[in-house]
Amino acid sequence: MPDILIKNTRVFFNNNLQPAEVLVQNGKISKIGKQIDVQRLDQVIDAAGALTLPAGIDVHVHFREPGLTVKEDWYTGSCSAAAGGITTVLEHPNTIPPTTGRKSFREKLKLANRKSIIDFGIYGGVTGNIEKLAELWGLGVFAFGEIFMAQSTGELNISEQTLDEALSVITGLNAMACIHAEDEGIRLECEAHLKGDFSPQSHSRARPTMCEALAVEKAIALIKKNRSRAHFCHISALETVGLLRKEKYVAQKSSSGMTCEVTPHHLFLSTKDWDRLGSFGKMNPPLRGHHDVKALMNALNDGTIDMVASDHAPHTEAEKEADIKKAPSGVPGVETLLPLMLTAVKRNLLPLEKMIDVTSRNPARVFGLDRYSKGVFAEGYDADLIIVDTRQSSEIKGDRLHSKAGWTPYEGMEGIFPEYTIARGEIVWDGEVAASRGRGKFLPGRGLIINEDEIDEDIDDNV
C-alpha cells in the first residue's frame, strides 16, 4: 500500500477543527500532527485547506446482487459509495435469492469478493428460516435483518410470532436484530381504504405514522421479553421518536439495547415533494410531513437517533415510471448520504462533530466495526478518509452519479462531494473511480467459526 502524506489540510481532532498534516502508512493513520517529516513517500496530497474527515459507514444498503443486477451490482454500488465518501457498507438480504441460508450467503459473498471496491459486511435474512440462523451466524453474517414486520420489497415479511422466535434465537447467538417496523394490519386496512386513490400522496396515507409507531411499540415489547440487542431501520415518524426517546433515556431499567437510524430521504424530503417526484418518491416507510422531519433532525442532534444510513434501494427509471400502486418502493442514496449531511452542517442544521458521529463513529461502535479499526479518526486506525472542500458545493444530478439507477430523488439539491476518498490507505476516488474490482474486504460478524480463506475455498468448490 502507498505511503501518503496529506498536507495543508484541516482536521476535526481533540474536539477542535484545526490545521494539520496526516500520514498514512500500511493502510493505517500512522500520524496526525502540525508538521510531519518523513524520509520516503509514495504520494503527497496538497489539500489546499480542505478538510480531512473520517469516511462514511453506511449500515443499510441494497446492492441488488444476485438476481437484480439491472438495478445495481456490487461493483456499481460500491463505486457509487466511494464517489460519495463511503468506504464500508453493510448489505441487506432481499436479493434473488434472499440471503437466508448457506448457499445464498456463499453466492452473495463470492460476488461481493470479486466486485466490491470497498469493505463490506452481509446481513442474514429472517423469514421462516429460524433453524438456519445459527448456521448463518457461523458463516459470518454481520447481523440479522432487515427483518420486515410488514410487506415491502422482496416480500420477506414475518408474523409477530416468528419475530418473537427469531429474537429468542438471535439473543442466544449474541447477535443483533435489525427491524423494519411497519404494522401489517394497519397497512392492509389503509391500502384497502385507498384502493381507488392513485395519487402519489396516497402512499404516505397508506402507511401512516401510526403504522410505524405501533410496529415499534410491538417490537419493543418483544425486544424486552427476549433481552435482545436490536436496531430499528429508517425510523420516520414523530411518534416513533417519542417511543425510542422514552426507552433510551427514561426506561433505562431494561437490560435490552436499542439503537436506530434515519435516512437522508426522511431528513431532507417530505410530503411536499410528492408533486415533484411522483412515484419516484415511493419508499417504505413513506415520505412524511414537516413535523416528522423536524422531529427527526432534533432527535439526531439530541442522540435519540444514533446514525444516518442511506437505505440505498435503486430501481430503474422504467420501473419507477409506473403508477403509485405498481411502482416499486425504494430510492438510490449511498452516493448522496455524506454530501447531503455536509450540506446540512453548512446550513447549521447540526454541528460537524455530530455529523461525524452519526456517519462514522456511531455506526462503527453500534455494529462492532471498531474491532476492524473502523470509524475513528486516530493513529492506528484504518485510513478510511475523505478530503472535502466544504466551500465548494454542487448541484446533485442523477446523470453524474454512479449507481445503475441513473436518477436521484435529490435532483437539483445542493451537495458537498469529496475530492478524494481513501479506503484502508488506498485512493479509491479522486474525481473518478481509482480502484480495482474486488479490492474491498469482507468483514465477517462475531459469530464466524471458520476463517475467511476457508470460506473462499469452500465457495469456489461448492457454488
C-alpha positions in Angstrom: 0.0 0.0 0.0 1.3 3.5 -0.7 2.6 5.9 1.9 0.6 9.1 1.6 1.1 12.5 3.3 -1.9 14.8 3.3 -0.7 18.3 3.9 -2.3 21.8 4.1 -5.5 20.3 5.5 -7.8 20.8 8.4 -9.0 18.0 10.7 -11.5 17.6 13.5 -9.3 16.3 16.2 -9.4 16.6 20.0 -12.8 18.2 19.7 -11.5 21.1 17.5 -11.2 21.9 13.9 -7.5 22.6 13.4 -4.8 22.7 10.7 -2.7 19.5 10.5 -0.9 17.0 8.3 -2.0 13.3 8.1 0.5 10.5 7.4 -1.0 7.2 6.0 1.3 4.1 6.1 0.4 0.5 5.6 -3.3 1.3 5.2 -3.4 3.0 8.7 -3.4 6.5 10.0 0.2 6.5 11.4 0.5 10.1 12.5 -1.5 13.3 12.9 0.5 16.4 13.5 1.1 20.1 12.7 4.1 19.2 10.6 5.3 15.7 9.7 8.7 14.9 8.5 9.1 11.6 6.7 12.0 10.2 4.6 10.1 8.4 1.9 6.7 8.9 0.4 4.8 7.5 -2.5 2.4 10.4 -2.7 1.8 13.8 -1.3 -1.7 15.3 -1.5 -1.9 19.1 -1.0 -5.5 19.6 0.3 -5.3 23.4 -0.2 -7.2 24.0 3.0 -9.8 21.3 2.5 -11.0 19.1 5.4 -9.7 15.6 6.0 -12.5 13.7 7.7 -13.4 10.1 8.5 -15.1 8.4 5.6 -18.7 7.3 6.0 -20.0 3.9 7.1 -23.4 3.0 5.6 -25.1 0.2 7.5 -28.1 -0.1 5.2 -27.6 -0.7 1.5 -29.3 -2.9 -1.1 -26.8 -3.6 -3.9 -29.3 -5.9 -5.6 -26.9 -8.7 -6.5 -27.5 -11.6 -7.1 -30.7 -11.6 -9.1 -31.5 -7.9 -9.7 -28.4 -6.6 -11.5 -30.4 -4.5 -13.9 -30.8 -2.2 -10.9 -27.4 -2.4 -9.3 -24.5 -4.8 -8.7 -21.6 -5.0 -6.2 -19.2 -3.1 -8.5 -21.5 -0.2 -9.4 -23.0 0.0 -5.9 -19.5 0.2 -4.3 -18.3 2.7 -6.9 -21.3 4.9 -6.1 -20.5 4.6 -2.4 -16.8 5.5 -2.9 -17.7 8.5 -5.0 -19.8 9.8 -2.2 -17.2 9.2 0.5 -18.5 5.8 1.9 -15.8 3.2 2.5 -17.7 0.5 4.4 -21.2 -0.9 3.8 -23.5 -3.5 5.4 -25.7 -5.1 2.8 -29.3 -6.4 3.4 -30.7 -9.7 2.3 -33.6 -9.1 -0.1 -31.9 -10.2 -3.3 -32.8 -13.1 -5.5 -32.3 -15.5 -3.9 -32.6 -13.8 -0.5 -29.7 -14.3 1.9 -31.5 -16.8 4.2 -29.2 -19.9 4.1 -25.8 -21.3 3.5 -25.9 -21.5 -0.4 -27.4 -18.0 -0.9 -24.9 -16.4 1.6 -22.0 -18.0 -0.1 -23.2 -17.0 -3.6 -23.5 -13.4 -2.5 -20.1 -13.4 -0.7 -18.5 -14.8 -3.8 -19.9 -12.0 -6.0 -19.0 -9.3 -3.5 -15.5 -10.5 -3.0 -15.0 -10.4 -6.8 -16.6 -7.0 -7.4 -16.7 -4.6 -4.4 -14.1 -1.8 -4.3 -14.9 -1.0 -0.6 -15.1 -3.1 2.6 -18.4 -4.8 3.3 -20.4 -6.9 5.7 -23.5 -9.0 4.8 -26.7 -9.4 6.8 -28.6 -12.6 7.2 -32.3 -12.6 6.3 -35.0 -13.8 8.7 -38.1 -15.4 7.3 -39.3 -18.9 8.2 -35.7 -20.0 8.5 -35.3 -19.9 12.2 -33.4 -23.2 12.2 -30.8 -21.7 9.8 -29.9 -18.5 11.8 -27.2 -20.2 13.9 -25.6 -21.6 10.7 -25.7 -18.1 9.0 -24.1 -16.6 12.1 -21.3 -19.1 12.0 -20.8 -18.4 8.3 -20.1 -14.7 9.1 -23.3 -12.7 8.6 -22.8 -9.3 10.4 -26.3 -9.1 11.9 -29.8 -10.3 11.1 -32.2 -8.1 9.1 -33.7 -6.2 7.6 -36.5 -8.1 9.5 -39.7 -7.0 7.9 -42.8 -6.7 10.1 -44.9 -5.7 7.0 -44.8 -6.4 3.3 -42.2 -4.5 1.4 -39.7 -5.0 -1.4 -38.8 -8.7 -1.6 -41.8 -9.9 0.4 -39.8 -11.2 3.3 -42.3 -10.0 6.0 -42.9 -12.2 9.0 -45.5 -12.6 11.7 -45.1 -11.3 15.3 -44.8 -14.9 16.5 -42.0 -15.5 14.1 -40.3 -12.3 15.1 -40.6 -13.4 18.8 -39.0 -16.8 17.9 -36.3 -15.1 15.8 -35.4 -12.7 18.6 -35.0 -15.5 21.0 -32.5 -17.3 18.8 -30.7 -14.1 17.8 -30.3 -13.2 21.5 -28.9 -16.7 22.2 -26.3 -16.1 19.4 -25.3 -12.7 21.0 -26.2 -11.2 17.6 -28.1 -8.1 16.6 -31.6 -7.9 15.0 -32.3 -5.1 12.6 -36.0 -4.4 12.3 -38.1 -2.7 9.6 -41.0 -1.7 11.7 -44.4 -1.2 10.0 -47.6 -2.9 11.1 -49.1 -5.2 8.5 -52.6 -5.0 9.9 -52.7 -1.2 9.6 -51.0 -1.3 6.2 -53.6 -3.7 4.8 -56.5 -1.7 6.2 -55.2 1.6 4.9 -54.4 0.2 1.5 -57.8 -1.3 1.1 -59.4 2.0 2.0 -57.2 3.8 -0.6 -57.6 1.2 -3.3 -59.0 3.7 -5.8 -56.7 6.6 -5.0 -53.8 6.7 -7.4 -52.3 10.0 -6.3 -48.7 9.7 -5.3 -49.6 11.3 -1.9 -51.8 8.2 -1.2 -48.7 6.2 -0.4 -48.0 8.3 2.7 -51.6 7.8 3.8 -51.4 4.0 3.1 -48.5 3.7 5.6 -49.3 6.4 8.1 -47.1 7.3 11.0 -49.1 5.1 13.4 -48.3 2.1 11.1 -44.7 2.6 12.1 -45.2 3.6 15.7 -47.5 0.6 16.5 -45.0 -1.8 15.0 -42.2 -0.2 17.0 -44.2 -0.5 20.2 -44.9 -4.2 19.5 -41.2 -4.8 18.6 -40.0 -3.1 21.8 -42.2 -5.4 23.9 -40.7 -8.4 22.2 -37.1 -7.0 22.4 -37.6 -6.5 26.2 -39.1 -10.0 26.5 -36.1 -11.6 24.8 -33.5 -9.2 26.2 -32.3 -8.6 22.6 -29.9 -6.2 21.0 -32.0 -4.6 18.3 -31.6 -1.8 15.8 -34.6 0.0 14.2 -34.0 0.7 10.5 -35.1 4.0 8.9 -37.4 5.5 11.5 -39.5 8.2 10.1 -42.3 9.3 12.4 -42.6 11.8 15.2 -44.4 9.2 17.4 -41.6 6.7 16.9 -39.1 9.3 18.1 -41.1 9.7 21.3 -41.2 5.9 21.9 -37.5 5.5 21.4 -36.6 8.5 23.4 -38.5 7.1 26.3 -36.8 3.8 26.0 -33.4 5.2 25.7 -33.5 8.0 28.3 -36.3 7.2 30.7 -36.9 3.5 30.9 -33.3 2.5 31.2 -34.1 -0.2 33.7 -34.5 -2.6 30.8 -31.4 -4.6 30.1 -32.2 -4.6 26.4 -30.2 -2.4 24.0 -32.0 -0.5 21.3 -30.5 1.8 18.6 -31.9 3.3 15.5 -31.1 5.0 12.2 -32.7 7.7 10.0 -32.3 8.1 6.2 -31.4 11.3 4.3 -34.7 11.0 2.4 -36.6 11.3 5.7 -34.4 14.1 6.8 -34.4 16.2 3.6 -37.5 15.2 1.7 -41.2 15.4 2.8 -44.7 15.1 1.6 -44.3 18.4 -0.1 -42.0 16.6 -2.6 -44.7 14.3 -3.9 -45.8 16.7 -6.6 -42.2 16.9 -7.9 -41.2 13.3 -7.5 -44.4 11.3 -8.2 -43.8 7.6 -7.9 -40.0 8.2 -7.9 -40.6 9.3 -4.3 -42.1 6.0 -3.2 -40.3 4.2 -0.4 -41.1 2.4 2.8 -41.6 4.0 5.2 -43.0 6.7 3.0 -42.4 10.4 2.8 -43.5 12.2 6.0 -44.8 15.7 6.9 -43.0 18.7 8.1 -43.4 18.0 11.9 -42.0 14.5 11.4 -39.0 15.8 9.5 -38.3 18.4 12.2 -38.6 15.8 15.0 -36.1 13.5 13.2 -33.5 16.3 12.9 -34.0 17.2 16.5 -33.6 13.5 17.6 -30.5 13.2 15.5 -29.0 16.2 17.4 -30.0 15.1 20.8 -28.8 11.5 20.4 -32.1 9.7 20.3 -31.3 8.7 16.7 -27.8 7.0 16.6 -26.9 7.2 13.0 -27.7 8.1 9.4 -28.0 5.3 6.8 -29.0 5.6 3.2 -31.3 2.6 2.7 -29.8 2.7 -0.9 -32.5 0.8 -2.8 -32.2 1.5 -6.5 -34.7 0.7 -9.2 -34.7 1.6 -12.9 -36.4 4.6 -14.2 -38.7 2.4 -16.3 -39.9 0.6 -13.1 -40.4 3.9 -11.2 -42.5 5.4 -14.0 -45.4 3.1 -13.2 -48.3 4.4 -11.2 -48.0 4.7 -7.4 -49.6 1.3 -6.8 -47.3 -0.6 -9.2 -44.0 1.3 -8.8 -41.5 -0.5 -6.5 -40.6 1.1 -3.3 -37.0 2.4 -2.8 -34.6 5.2 -3.9 -30.9 5.3 -4.5 -28.9 7.2 -1.9 -25.5 5.8 -0.9 -23.6 8.4 -3.0 -25.5 11.4 -1.7 -25.6 10.5 2.0 -22.4 12.3 3.0 -22.8 15.2 0.5 -26.3 15.9 1.9 -25.1 15.7 5.5 -22.1 18.0 4.9 -24.6 20.5 3.3 -26.7 20.2 6.5 -23.6 21.2 8.5 -23.1 24.1 6.2 -26.8 25.1 6.8 -26.3 24.8 10.6 -28.8 22.0 11.0 -26.2 20.0 13.0 -22.6 20.6 14.1 -19.7 18.9 12.3 -18.8 16.7 15.3 -22.4 15.4 15.3 -22.2 14.7 11.6 -19.0 12.7 12.1 -20.7 10.8 15.0 -23.8 9.8 13.0 -22.0 8.8 9.8 -18.8 7.2 11.1 -18.2 6.8 14.9 -21.7 5.6 15.9 -22.2 3.0 13.1 -18.8 1.6 13.9 -19.5 1.5 17.6 -23.0 0.1 17.5 -22.3 -2.6 14.9 -18.8 -3.5 16.2 -16.9 -2.3 13.2 -14.5 -0.6 15.5 -12.9 -4.0 16.1 -11.8 -3.8 12.5 -10.3 -0.4 13.2 -13.2 1.4 11.5 -14.9 4.7 12.4 -12.3 6.5 14.4 -10.0 9.3 13.2 -7.0 8.4 15.3 -3.5 7.0 14.9 -3.5 3.2 14.4 -7.0 3.1 12.9 -7.8 2.3 9.2 -7.1 5.2 6.9 -10.7 5.4 5.7 -10.8 9.1 4.9 -12.3 11.8 2.7 -10.8 15.1 1.6 -13.6 17.5 1.1 -13.7 21.3 0.4 -16.8 22.4 2.2 -16.5 25.8 0.4 -17.3 24.0 -2.8 -20.8 22.6 -3.3 -22.5 21.4 -6.5 -26.0 20.6 -7.7 -26.9 17.0 -7.3 -27.6 15.5 -10.8 -28.7 11.9 -11.4 -26.7 11.6 -14.6 -23.5 12.5 -12.7 -23.9 9.7 -10.1 -22.6 6.2 -10.4 -25.5 3.9 -9.5 -27.0 2.0 -12.3 -30.3 3.7 -11.3 -29.3 6.8 -13.2 -31.6 9.1 -11.2 -31.9 10.6 -7.7 -34.8 11.9 -5.6 -32.4 14.8 -4.6 -32.2 16.2 -8.2 -31.2 19.8 -8.1 -30.5 19.9 -4.4 -27.1 21.0 -3.0 -24.4 18.5 -2.2 -20.8 18.8 -1.0 -18.9 15.9 -2.6 -15.4 14.6 -1.7 -12.4 15.4 -3.8 -10.7 12.2 -2.6 -12.0 9.0 -0.9 -9.3 6.9 0.7 -10.1 3.3 1.9 -7.6 1.5 4.0 -4.9 3.8 2.7 -5.7 3.4 -1.0 -7.3 6.2 -3.1 -10.5 4.8 -4.4 -12.0 8.0 -5.7 -10.2 11.1 -7.0 -12.8 12.6 -9.3 -13.2 9.2 -10.9 -13.1 5.6 -9.7 -9.5 4.8 -8.9 -9.8 1.3 -7.5 -9.9 -2.2 -9.0 -12.8 -4.6 -8.7 -12.5 -6.9 -5.7 -10.2 -4.8 -3.6 -12.9 -4.5 -0.9 -12.5 -6.7 2.1 -15.2 -8.9 3.6 -15.8 -8.1 7.3 -17.4 -11.1 9.0 -19.6 -10.9 12.1 -18.5 -12.0 15.5 -20.0 -15.5 15.0 -17.6 -16.6 12.3 -16.4 -20.1 13.1 -14.1 -20.6 10.1 -11.6 -18.1 8.6 -12.1 -16.1 5.5 -9.7 -18.1 3.3 -11.6 -21.3 4.2 -14.9 -19.6 3.2 -13.4 -18.5 -0.1 -12.1 -22.0 -0.9 -15.5 -23.5 0.1 -17.3 -21.1 -2.2 -15.1 -21.9 -5.1 -15.7 -25.6 -4.5 -19.4 -25.6 -4.0 -21.1 -22.6 -5.8 
